[in-house]
Amino acid sequence: MATADLNKLQQILANAEDNDAVLNQIRKQVTKISGLMEELNTMLEPGYKIEKKERKPRAANASGKRPGRPKKVVSAE
């Protein structure tokens, strides 16, 4: 009878550890969601204006070639 109780206790402890890990994951996701909801609320305000990002110019290539596949050269026959 004592072994059955020990097995049950071990199972309860294992389930508690799993549940604790799941709760930690849920807490992390809820904090992310709350942050995103705050951003959404600021975007939905009537005076909100979009801030344009400044793009950096592309770095000049040493060989002067553009990236990508070279164009096909049609040979005259």
HUWOLIN-V334837 format. One record per backbone hydrogen bond with DSSP energy under -1.0 kcal/mol. NH is the residue of the N-H (numbers start at 0). CO is the residue of the C=O. If there is no record, write none. Layout:
((NH | CO) (NH | CO))
This chain:
((4 | 0) (5 | 1) (6 | 2) (7 | 3) (8 | 4) (9 | 5) (10 | 6) (11 | 7) (12 | 8) (13 | 9) (14 | 10) (15 | 11) (16 | 12) (17 | 13) (18 | 14) (19 | 15) (20 | 16) (21 | 17) (22 | 18) (23 | 19) (24 | 20) (25 | 21) (26 | 22) (27 | 23) (28 | 24) (29 | 25) (30 | 26) (31 | 27) (32 | 28) (33 | 29) (34 | 30) (35 | 31) (36 | 32) (37 | 33) (38 | 34) (39 | 35) (40 | 36) (41 | 37) (42 | 38) (43 | 39) (47 | 44))
